[in-house]
Amino acid sequence: MERPIDVLNNAKGKRVLIKLKKGTEISGILQAMDLHLNMWLENAEQISDEKKTMLGTVLVRGDNIIYVSPEKGE
């Protein structure tokens, strides 16, 4: 049985979708993470109301994350 942390480890190098506490969604390629769920993303983009804003390389602090999901088709 896979644990949630195993699913995220298997998603390294793939695109993930992150939802933050303030409702913001960020999509990017997961490069690394730690046990606090701080996440380093490459080619990240902020998604809001069908509008995408390119962010580039970002570090998302784990305590701001509501959920993380590997994107479909990845």
PDB file with one MODEL, atoms N, CA, C and O in Angstrom:
MODEL        1
ATOM      1  N   MET A   1       0.846  -1.183   0.000  1.00  0.00           N
ATOM      2  CA  MET A   1       0.000   0.000   0.000  1.00  0.00           C
ATOM      3  C   MET A   1       0.889   1.242   0.000  1.00  0.00           C
ATOM      4  O   MET A   1       1.820   1.355   0.797  1.00  0.00           O
ATOM      5  N   GLU A   2       0.584   2.169  -0.909  1.00  0.00           N
ATOM      6  CA  GLU A   2       1.361   3.404  -0.985  1.00  0.00           C
ATOM      7  C   GLU A   2       0.861   4.428   0.021  1.00  0.00           C
ATOM      8  O   GLU A   2      -0.343   4.592   0.221  1.00  0.00           O
ATOM      9  N   ARG A   3       1.797   5.105   0.642  1.00  0.00           N
ATOM     10  CA  ARG A   3       1.459   6.212   1.536  1.00  0.00           C
ATOM     11  C   ARG A   3       1.372   7.488   0.704  1.00  0.00           C
ATOM     12  O   ARG A   3       1.941   7.539  -0.387  1.00  0.00           O
ATOM     13  N   PRO A   4       0.681   8.512   1.182  1.00  0.00           N
ATOM     14  CA  PRO A   4       0.599   9.769   0.426  1.00  0.00           C
ATOM     15  C   PRO A   4       1.976  10.350   0.097  1.00  0.00           C
ATOM     16  O   PRO A   4       2.172  10.887  -0.994  1.00  0.00           O
ATOM     17  N   ILE A   5       2.925  10.251   1.019  1.00  0.00           N
ATOM     18  CA  ILE A   5       4.259  10.789   0.754  1.00  0.00           C
ATOM     19  C   ILE A   5       4.940  10.020  -0.372  1.00  0.00           C
ATOM     20  O   ILE A   5       5.742  10.591  -1.110  1.00  0.00           O
ATOM     21  N   ASP A   6       4.628   8.715  -0.515  1.00  0.00           N
ATOM     22  CA  ASP A   6       5.179   7.921  -1.613  1.00  0.00           C
ATOM     23  C   ASP A   6       4.634   8.389  -2.957  1.00  0.00           C
ATOM     24  O   ASP A   6       5.362   8.427  -3.949  1.00  0.00           O
ATOM     25  N   VAL A   7       3.366   8.742  -2.988  1.00  0.00           N
ATOM     26  CA  VAL A   7       2.760   9.247  -4.228  1.00  0.00           C
ATOM     27  C   VAL A   7       3.471  10.522  -4.654  1.00  0.00           C
ATOM     28  O   VAL A   7       3.759  10.705  -5.837  1.00  0.00           O
ATOM     29  N   LEU A   8       3.757  11.404  -3.704  1.00  0.00           N
ATOM     30  CA  LEU A   8       4.463  12.642  -4.038  1.00  0.00           C
ATOM     31  C   LEU A   8       5.899  12.378  -4.463  1.00  0.00           C
ATOM     32  O   LEU A   8       6.394  13.025  -5.385  1.00  0.00           O
ATOM     33  N   ASN A   9       6.576  11.443  -3.810  1.00  0.00           N
ATOM     34  CA  ASN A   9       7.935  11.090  -4.224  1.00  0.00           C
ATOM     35  C   ASN A   9       7.946  10.557  -5.652  1.00  0.00           C
ATOM     36  O   ASN A   9       8.865  10.854  -6.415  1.00  0.00           O
ATOM     37  N   ASN A  10       6.939   9.775  -6.019  1.00  0.00           N
ATOM     38  CA  ASN A  10       6.843   9.240  -7.376  1.00  0.00           C
ATOM     39  C   ASN A  10       6.490  10.325  -8.396  1.00  0.00           C
ATOM     40  O   ASN A  10       6.681  10.130  -9.596  1.00  0.00           O
ATOM     41  N   ALA A  11       5.982  11.458  -7.932  1.00  0.00           N
ATOM     42  CA  ALA A  11       5.606  12.558  -8.824  1.00  0.00           C
ATOM     43  C   ALA A  11       6.773  13.504  -9.115  1.00  0.00           C
ATOM     44  O   ALA A  11       6.610  14.447  -9.889  1.00  0.00           O
ATOM     45  N   LYS A  12       7.933  13.277  -8.522  1.00  0.00           N
ATOM     46  CA  LYS A  12       9.089  14.140  -8.809  1.00  0.00           C
ATOM     47  C   LYS A  12       9.413  14.061 -10.291  1.00  0.00           C
ATOM     48  O   LYS A  12       9.458  12.983 -10.884  1.00  0.00           O
ATOM     49  N   GLY A  13       9.637  15.234 -10.874  1.00  0.00           N
ATOM     50  CA  GLY A  13       9.900  15.311 -12.303  1.00  0.00           C
ATOM     51  C   GLY A  13       8.638  15.387 -13.142  1.00  0.00           C
ATOM     52  O   GLY A  13       8.707  15.464 -14.369  1.00  0.00           O
ATOM     53  N   LYS A  14       7.488  15.366 -12.487  1.00  0.00           N
ATOM     54  CA  LYS A  14       6.202  15.438 -13.182  1.00  0.00           C
ATOM     55  C   LYS A  14       5.436  16.669 -12.710  1.00  0.00           C
ATOM     56  O   LYS A  14       5.752  17.259 -11.677  1.00  0.00           O
ATOM     57  N   ARG A  15       4.437  17.038 -13.479  1.00  0.00           N
ATOM     58  CA  ARG A  15       3.629  18.215 -13.151  1.00  0.00           C
ATOM     59  C   ARG A  15       2.641  17.893 -12.038  1.00  0.00           C
ATOM     60  O   ARG A  15       1.976  16.858 -12.065  1.00  0.00           O
ATOM     61  N   VAL A  16       2.552  18.795 -11.054  1.00  0.00           N
ATOM     62  CA  VAL A  16       1.602  18.656  -9.953  1.00  0.00           C
ATOM     63  C   VAL A  16       0.755  19.926  -9.860  1.00  0.00           C
ATOM     64  O   VAL A  16       1.152  20.990 -10.335  1.00  0.00           O
ATOM     65  N   LEU A  17      -0.402  19.794  -9.247  1.00  0.00           N
ATOM     66  CA  LEU A  17      -1.291  20.921  -8.988  1.00  0.00           C
ATOM     67  C   LEU A  17      -1.365  21.115  -7.484  1.00  0.00           C
ATOM     68  O   LEU A  17      -1.641  20.176  -6.738  1.00  0.00           O
ATOM     69  N   ILE A  18      -1.116  22.350  -7.042  1.00  0.00           N
ATOM     70  CA  ILE A  18      -1.131  22.684  -5.618  1.00  0.00           C
ATOM     71  C   ILE A  18      -2.213  23.720  -5.377  1.00  0.00           C
ATOM     72  O   ILE A  18      -2.291  24.721  -6.090  1.00  0.00           O
ATOM     73  N   LYS A  19      -3.052  23.484  -4.370  1.00  0.00           N
ATOM     74  CA  LYS A  19      -4.056  24.475  -3.959  1.00  0.00           C
ATOM     75  C   LYS A  19      -3.606  25.057  -2.630  1.00  0.00           C
ATOM     76  O   LYS A  19      -3.302  24.317  -1.695  1.00  0.00           O
ATOM     77  N   LEU A  20      -3.563  26.388  -2.544  1.00  0.00           N
ATOM     78  CA  LEU A  20      -3.124  27.080  -1.342  1.00  0.00           C
ATOM     79  C   LEU A  20      -4.309  27.554  -0.513  1.00  0.00           C
ATOM     80  O   LEU A  20      -5.434  27.626  -1.008  1.00  0.00           O
ATOM     81  N   LYS A  21      -4.052  27.876   0.754  1.00  0.00           N
ATOM     82  CA  LYS A  21      -5.107  28.286   1.689  1.00  0.00           C
ATOM     83  C   LYS A  21      -5.926  29.456   1.188  1.00  0.00           C
ATOM     84  O   LYS A  21      -7.130  29.504   1.441  1.00  0.00           O
ATOM     85  N   LYS A  22      -5.321  30.401   0.486  1.00  0.00           N
ATOM     86  CA  LYS A  22      -6.059  31.579   0.010  1.00  0.00           C
ATOM     87  C   LYS A  22      -6.818  31.318  -1.286  1.00  0.00           C
ATOM     88  O   LYS A  22      -7.395  32.236  -1.868  1.00  0.00           O
ATOM     89  N   GLY A  23      -6.815  30.047  -1.743  1.00  0.00           N
ATOM     90  CA  GLY A  23      -7.570  29.694  -2.939  1.00  0.00           C
ATOM     91  C   GLY A  23      -6.745  29.686  -4.213  1.00  0.00           C
ATOM     92  O   GLY A  23      -7.239  29.269  -5.260  1.00  0.00           O
ATOM     93  N   THR A  24      -5.520  30.131  -4.148  1.00  0.00           N
ATOM     94  CA  THR A  24      -4.649  30.151  -5.315  1.00  0.00           C
ATOM     95  C   THR A  24      -4.277  28.735  -5.714  1.00  0.00           C
ATOM     96  O   THR A  24      -4.050  27.881  -4.857  1.00  0.00           O
ATOM     97  N   GLU A  25      -4.213  28.484  -7.026  1.00  0.00           N
ATOM     98  CA  GLU A  25      -3.739  27.199  -7.527  1.00  0.00           C
ATOM     99  C   GLU A  25      -2.453  27.432  -8.300  1.00  0.00           C
ATOM    100  O   GLU A  25      -2.355  28.364  -9.100  1.00  0.00           O
ATOM    101  N   ILE A  26      -1.468  26.575  -8.054  1.00  0.00           N
ATOM    102  CA  ILE A  26      -0.184  26.648  -8.744  1.00  0.00           C
ATOM    103  C   ILE A  26       0.089  25.296  -9.354  1.00  0.00           C
ATOM    104  O   ILE A  26      -0.059  24.262  -8.702  1.00  0.00           O
ATOM    105  N   SER A  27       0.491  25.309 -10.615  1.00  0.00           N
ATOM    106  CA  SER A  27       0.863  24.096 -11.329  1.00  0.00           C
ATOM    107  C   SER A  27       2.326  24.209 -11.712  1.00  0.00           C
ATOM    108  O   SER A  27       2.773  25.268 -12.152  1.00  0.00           O
ATOM    109  N   GLY A  28       3.081  23.120 -11.548  1.00  0.00           N
ATOM    110  CA  GLY A  28       4.485  23.140 -11.924  1.00  0.00           C
ATOM    111  C   GLY A  28       5.092  21.762 -11.832  1.00  0.00           C
ATOM    112  O   GLY A  28       4.453  20.816 -11.370  1.00  0.00           O
ATOM    113  N   ILE A  29       6.332  21.653 -12.275  1.00  0.00           N
ATOM    114  CA  ILE A  29       7.045  20.378 -12.252  1.00  0.00           C
ATOM    115  C   ILE A  29       7.749  20.244 -10.911  1.00  0.00           C
ATOM    116  O   ILE A  29       8.612  21.052 -10.569  1.00  0.00           O
ATOM    117  N   LEU A  30       7.378  19.227 -10.161  1.00  0.00           N
ATOM    118  CA  LEU A  30       7.923  19.006  -8.823  1.00  0.00           C
ATOM    119  C   LEU A  30       9.373  18.555  -8.920  1.00  0.00           C
ATOM    120  O   LEU A  30       9.672  17.519  -9.513  1.00  0.00           O
ATOM    121  N   GLN A  31      10.273  19.345  -8.332  1.00  0.00           N
ATOM    122  CA  GLN A  31      11.698  19.024  -8.343  1.00  0.00           C
ATOM    123  C   GLN A  31      12.135  18.370  -7.033  1.00  0.00           C
ATOM    124  O   GLN A  31      12.903  17.408  -7.034  1.00  0.00           O
ATOM    125  N   ALA A  32      11.633  18.905  -5.915  1.00  0.00           N
ATOM    126  CA  ALA A  32      12.022  18.387  -4.598  1.00  0.00           C
ATOM    127  C   ALA A  32      10.989  18.805  -3.577  1.00  0.00           C
ATOM    128  O   ALA A  32      10.211  19.733  -3.795  1.00  0.00           O
ATOM    129  N   MET A  33      10.998  18.089  -2.436  1.00  0.00           N
ATOM    130  CA  MET A  33      10.131  18.432  -1.319  1.00  0.00           C
ATOM    131  C   MET A  33      10.763  17.889  -0.050  1.00  0.00           C
ATOM    132  O   MET A  33      11.668  17.056  -0.100  1.00  0.00           O
ATOM    133  N   ASP A  34      10.277  18.371   1.091  1.00  0.00           N
ATOM    134  CA  ASP A  34      10.757  17.853   2.368  1.00  0.00           C
ATOM    135  C   ASP A  34       9.580  17.346   3.183  1.00  0.00           C
ATOM    136  O   ASP A  34       8.443  17.343   2.710  1.00  0.00           O
ATOM    137  N   LEU A  35       9.851  16.918   4.407  1.00  0.00           N
ATOM    138  CA  LEU A  35       8.783  16.353   5.240  1.00  0.00           C
ATOM    139  C   LEU A  35       7.764  17.390   5.714  1.00  0.00           C
ATOM    140  O   LEU A  35       6.696  17.024   6.204  1.00  0.00           O
ATOM    141  N   HIS A  36       8.083  18.686   5.573  1.00  0.00           N
ATOM    142  CA  HIS A  36       7.127  19.748   5.915  1.00  0.00           C
ATOM    143  C   HIS A  36       6.254  20.096   4.708  1.00  0.00           C
ATOM    144  O   HIS A  36       5.405  20.984   4.780  1.00  0.00           O
ATOM    145  N   LEU A  37       6.471  19.389   3.605  1.00  0.00           N
ATOM    146  CA  LEU A  37       5.795  19.592   2.325  1.00  0.00           C
ATOM    147  C   LEU A  37       6.136  20.934   1.672  1.00  0.00           C
ATOM    148  O   LEU A  37       5.374  21.438   0.847  1.00  0.00           O
ATOM    149  N   ASN A  38       7.283  21.511   2.045  1.00  0.00           N
ATOM    150  CA  ASN A  38       7.813  22.627   1.260  1.00  0.00           C
ATOM    151  C   ASN A  38       8.148  22.043  -0.106  1.00  0.00           C
ATOM    152  O   ASN A  38       8.782  20.990  -0.189  1.00  0.00           O
ATOM    153  N   MET A  39       7.729  22.716  -1.183  1.00  0.00           N
ATOM    154  CA  MET A  39       7.888  22.149  -2.518  1.00  0.00           C
ATOM    155  C   MET A  39       8.572  23.119  -3.457  1.00  0.00           C
ATOM    156  O   MET A  39       8.223  24.297  -3.537  1.00  0.00           O
ATOM    157  N   TRP A  40       9.567  22.586  -4.174  1.00  0.00           N
ATOM    158  CA  TRP A  40      10.291  23.339  -5.186  1.00  0.00           C
ATOM    159  C   TRP A  40       9.709  22.943  -6.531  1.00  0.00           C
ATOM    160  O   TRP A  40       9.721  21.770  -6.903  1.00  0.00           O
ATOM    161  N   LEU A  41       9.195  23.935  -7.263  1.00  0.00           N
ATOM    162  CA  LEU A  41       8.591  23.701  -8.576  1.00  0.00           C
ATOM    163  C   LEU A  41       9.341  24.479  -9.653  1.00  0.00           C
ATOM    164  O   LEU A  41       9.765  25.613  -9.434  1.00  0.00           O
ATOM    165  N   GLU A  42       9.496  23.861 -10.808  1.00  0.00           N
ATOM    166  CA  GLU A  42      10.038  24.517 -12.002  1.00  0.00           C
ATOM    167  C   GLU A  42       8.889  24.740 -12.974  1.00  0.00           C
ATOM    168  O   GLU A  42       7.886  24.027 -12.933  1.00  0.00           O
ATOM    169  N   ASN A  43       9.036  25.729 -13.847  1.00  0.00           N
ATOM    170  CA  ASN A  43       8.019  26.054 -14.856  1.00  0.00           C
ATOM    171  C   ASN A  43       6.643  26.214 -14.221  1.00  0.00           C
ATOM    172  O   ASN A  43       5.640  25.758 -14.769  1.00  0.00           O
ATOM    173  N   ALA A  44       6.606  26.862 -13.069  1.00  0.00           N
ATOM    174  CA  ALA A  44       5.352  27.025 -12.329  1.00  0.00           C
ATOM    175  C   ALA A  44       4.496  28.123 -12.947  1.00  0.00           C
ATOM    176  O   ALA A  44       4.992  29.097 -13.513  1.00  0.00           O
ATOM    177  N   GLU A  45       3.199  27.922 -12.813  1.00  0.00           N
ATOM    178  CA  GLU A  45       2.248  28.938 -13.258  1.00  0.00           C
ATOM    179  C   GLU A  45       1.099  29.013 -12.271  1.00  0.00           C
ATOM    180  O   GLU A  45       0.652  28.001 -11.731  1.00  0.00           O
ATOM    181  N   GLN A  46       0.629  30.236 -12.046  1.00  0.00           N
ATOM    182  CA  GLN A  46      -0.518  30.463 -11.164  1.00  0.00           C
ATOM    183  C   GLN A  46      -1.767  30.426 -12.028  1.00  0.00           C
ATOM    184  O   GLN A  46      -1.824  31.058 -13.082  1.00  0.00           O
ATOM    185  N   ILE A  47      -2.760  29.684 -11.575  1.00  0.00           N
ATOM    186  CA  ILE A  47      -3.993  29.517 -12.337  1.00  0.00           C
ATOM    187  C   ILE A  47      -5.131  30.184 -11.571  1.00  0.00           C
ATOM    188  O   ILE A  47      -5.395  29.849 -10.417  1.00  0.00           O
ATOM    189  N   SER A  48      -5.799  31.130 -12.226  1.00  0.00           N
ATOM    190  CA  SER A  48      -6.952  31.786 -11.594  1.00  0.00           C
ATOM    191  C   SER A  48      -7.921  32.244 -12.677  1.00  0.00           C
ATOM    192  O   SER A  48      -7.527  32.929 -13.621  1.00  0.00           O
ATOM    193  N   ASP A  49      -9.186  31.864 -12.539  1.00  0.00           N
ATOM    194  CA  ASP A  49     -10.248  32.267 -13.471  1.00  0.00           C
ATOM    195  C   ASP A  49      -9.850  32.080 -14.932  1.00  0.00           C
ATOM    196  O   ASP A  49      -9.998  32.994 -15.743  1.00  0.00           O
ATOM    197  N   GLU A  50      -9.343  30.889 -15.264  1.00  0.00           N
ATOM    198  CA  GLU A  50      -8.953  30.536 -16.634  1.00  0.00           C
ATOM    199  C   GLU A  50      -7.778  31.368 -17.146  1.00  0.00           C
ATOM    200  O   GLU A  50      -7.464  31.323 -18.336  1.00  0.00           O
ATOM    201  N   LYS A  51      -7.127  32.125 -16.265  1.00  0.00           N
ATOM    202  CA  LYS A  51      -5.968  32.930 -16.635  1.00  0.00           C
ATOM    203  C   LYS A  51      -4.737  32.297 -16.006  1.00  0.00           C
ATOM    204  O   LYS A  51      -4.754  31.938 -14.829  1.00  0.00           O
ATOM    205  N   LYS A  52      -3.668  32.159 -16.785  1.00  0.00           N
ATOM    206  CA  LYS A  52      -2.430  31.576 -16.275  1.00  0.00           C
ATOM    207  C   LYS A  52      -1.338  32.645 -16.269  1.00  0.00           C
ATOM    208  O   LYS A  52      -1.145  33.368 -17.246  1.00  0.00           O
ATOM    209  N   THR A  53      -0.632  32.725 -15.143  1.00  0.00           N
ATOM    210  CA  THR A  53       0.484  33.652 -14.996  1.00  0.00           C
ATOM    211  C   THR A  53       1.746  32.839 -14.751  1.00  0.00           C
ATOM    212  O   THR A  53       1.822  32.079 -13.786  1.00  0.00           O
ATOM    213  N   MET A  54       2.733  32.997 -15.623  1.00  0.00           N
ATOM    214  CA  MET A  54       3.980  32.254 -15.481  1.00  0.00           C
ATOM    215  C   MET A  54       4.768  32.790 -14.280  1.00  0.00           C
ATOM    216  O   MET A  54       4.946  33.999 -14.128  1.00  0.00           O
ATOM    217  N   LEU A  55       5.239  31.863 -13.426  1.00  0.00           N
ATOM    218  CA  LEU A  55       6.008  32.225 -12.241  1.00  0.00           C
ATOM    219  C   LEU A  55       7.464  31.777 -12.343  1.00  0.00           C
ATOM    220  O   LEU A  55       8.336  32.368 -11.706  1.00  0.00           O
ATOM    221  N   GLY A  56       7.737  30.744 -13.134  1.00  0.00           N
ATOM    222  CA  GLY A  56       9.100  30.222 -13.240  1.00  0.00           C
ATOM    223  C   GLY A  56       9.399  29.246 -12.114  1.00  0.00           C
ATOM    224  O   GLY A  56       8.624  28.325 -11.857  1.00  0.00           O
ATOM    225  N   THR A  57      10.532  29.455 -11.439  1.00  0.00           N
ATOM    226  CA  THR A  57      10.945  28.591 -10.334  1.00  0.00           C
ATOM    227  C   THR A  57      10.403  29.159  -9.028  1.00  0.00           C
ATOM    228  O   THR A  57      10.602  30.337  -8.729  1.00  0.00           O
ATOM    229  N   VAL A  58       9.716  28.317  -8.248  1.00  0.00           N
ATOM    230  CA  VAL A  58       9.144  28.781  -6.976  1.00  0.00           C
ATOM    231  C   VAL A  58       9.366  27.741  -5.876  1.00  0.00           C
ATOM    232  O   VAL A  58       9.530  26.548  -6.133  1.00  0.00           O
ATOM    233  N   LEU A  59       9.362  28.235  -4.670  1.00  0.00           N
ATOM    234  CA  LEU A  59       9.356  27.385  -3.480  1.00  0.00           C
ATOM    235  C   LEU A  59       8.057  27.684  -2.750  1.00  0.00           C
ATOM    236  O   LEU A  59       7.817  28.817  -2.331  1.00  0.00           O
ATOM    237  N   VAL A  60       7.215  26.658  -2.599  1.00  0.00           N
ATOM    238  CA  VAL A  60       5.927  26.821  -1.934  1.00  0.00           C
ATOM    239  C   VAL A  60       6.071  26.283  -0.514  1.00  0.00           C
ATOM    240  O   VAL A  60       6.455  25.131  -0.313  1.00  0.00           O
ATOM    241  N   ARG A  61       5.763  27.116   0.451  1.00  0.00           N
ATOM    242  CA  ARG A  61       5.881  26.712   1.847  1.00  0.00           C
ATOM    243  C   ARG A  61       4.756  25.740   2.213  1.00  0.00           C
ATOM    244  O   ARG A  61       3.584  25.996   1.934  1.00  0.00           O
ATOM    245  N   GLY A  62       5.122  24.645   2.830  1.00  0.00           N
ATOM    246  CA  GLY A  62       4.184  23.564   3.107  1.00  0.00           C
ATOM    247  C   GLY A  62       2.996  23.944   3.961  1.00  0.00           C
ATOM    248  O   GLY A  62       1.913  23.387   3.777  1.00  0.00           O
ATOM    249  N   ASP A  63       3.159  24.881   4.898  1.00  0.00           N
ATOM    250  CA  ASP A  63       2.023  25.206   5.768  1.00  0.00           C
ATOM    251  C   ASP A  63       0.964  26.056   5.073  1.00  0.00           C
ATOM    252  O   ASP A  63      -0.068  26.360   5.672  1.00  0.00           O
ATOM    253  N   ASN A  64       1.199  26.445   3.819  1.00  0.00           N
ATOM    254  CA  ASN A  64       0.190  27.162   3.041  1.00  0.00           C
ATOM    255  C   ASN A  64      -0.600  26.248   2.106  1.00  0.00           C
ATOM    256  O   ASN A  64      -1.531  26.697   1.438  1.00  0.00           O
ATOM    257  N   ILE A  65      -0.232  24.980   2.058  1.00  0.00           N
ATOM    258  CA  ILE A  65      -0.820  24.046   1.095  1.00  0.00           C
ATOM    259  C   ILE A  65      -2.043  23.340   1.691  1.00  0.00           C
ATOM    260  O   ILE A  65      -1.998  22.828   2.810  1.00  0.00           O
ATOM    261  N   ILE A  66      -3.139  23.325   0.914  1.00  0.00           N
ATOM    262  CA  ILE A  66      -4.321  22.558   1.282  1.00  0.00           C
ATOM    263  C   ILE A  66      -4.205  21.149   0.696  1.00  0.00           C
ATOM    264  O   ILE A  66      -4.402  20.161   1.403  1.00  0.00           O
ATOM    265  N   TYR A  67      -3.882  21.060  -0.610  1.00  0.00           N
ATOM    266  CA  TYR A  67      -3.664  19.750  -1.206  1.00  0.00           C
ATOM    267  C   TYR A  67      -2.688  19.847  -2.371  1.00  0.00           C
ATOM    268  O   TYR A  67      -2.465  20.914  -2.943  1.00  0.00           O
ATOM    269  N   VAL A  68      -2.110  18.684  -2.702  1.00  0.00           N
ATOM    270  CA  VAL A  68      -1.215  18.530  -3.848  1.00  0.00           C
ATOM    271  C   VAL A  68      -1.690  17.304  -4.614  1.00  0.00           C
ATOM    272  O   VAL A  68      -1.997  16.271  -4.019  1.00  0.00           O
ATOM    273  N   SER A  69      -1.747  17.423  -5.930  1.00  0.00           N
ATOM    274  CA  SER A  69      -2.187  16.298  -6.734  1.00  0.00           C
ATOM    275  C   SER A  69      -1.359  16.214  -8.012  1.00  0.00           C
ATOM    276  O   SER A  69      -1.162  17.225  -8.686  1.00  0.00           O
ATOM    277  N   PRO A  70      -0.870  15.014  -8.355  1.00  0.00           N
ATOM    278  CA  PRO A  70      -0.265  14.851  -9.671  1.00  0.00           C
ATOM    279  C   PRO A  70      -1.340  15.164 -10.722  1.00  0.00           C
ATOM    280  O   PRO A  70      -2.487  14.736 -10.588  1.00  0.00           O
ATOM    281  N   GLU A  71      -0.965  15.909 -11.761  1.00  0.00           N
ATOM    282  CA  GLU A  71      -1.965  16.263 -12.778  1.00  0.00           C
ATOM    283  C   GLU A  71      -2.296  15.071 -13.643  1.00  0.00           C
ATOM    284  O   GLU A  71      -1.455  14.195 -13.849  1.00  0.00           O
ATOM    285  N   LYS A  72      -3.496  15.028 -14.146  1.00  0.00           N
ATOM    286  CA  LYS A  72      -3.942  13.929 -15.012  1.00  0.00           C
ATOM    287  C   LYS A  72      -3.076  13.888 -16.262  1.00  0.00           C
ATOM    288  O   LYS A  72      -2.659  14.915 -16.797  1.00  0.00           O
ATOM    289  N   GLY A  73      -2.825  12.677 -16.700  1.00  0.00           N
ATOM    290  CA  GLY A  73      -2.032  12.508 -17.912  1.00  0.00           C
ATOM    291  C   GLY A  73      -0.542  12.510 -17.652  1.00  0.00           C
ATOM    292  O   GLY A  73       0.252  12.369 -18.582  1.00  0.00           O
ATOM    293  N   GLU A  74      -0.153  12.667 -16.400  1.00  0.00           N
ATOM    294  CA  GLU A  74       1.274  12.692 -16.057  1.00  0.00           C
ATOM    295  C   GLU A  74       1.712  11.346 -15.566  1.00  0.00           C
ATOM    296  O   GLU A  74       2.881  11.163 -15.227  1.00  0.00           O
TER     297      GLU A  74
ENDMDL
END
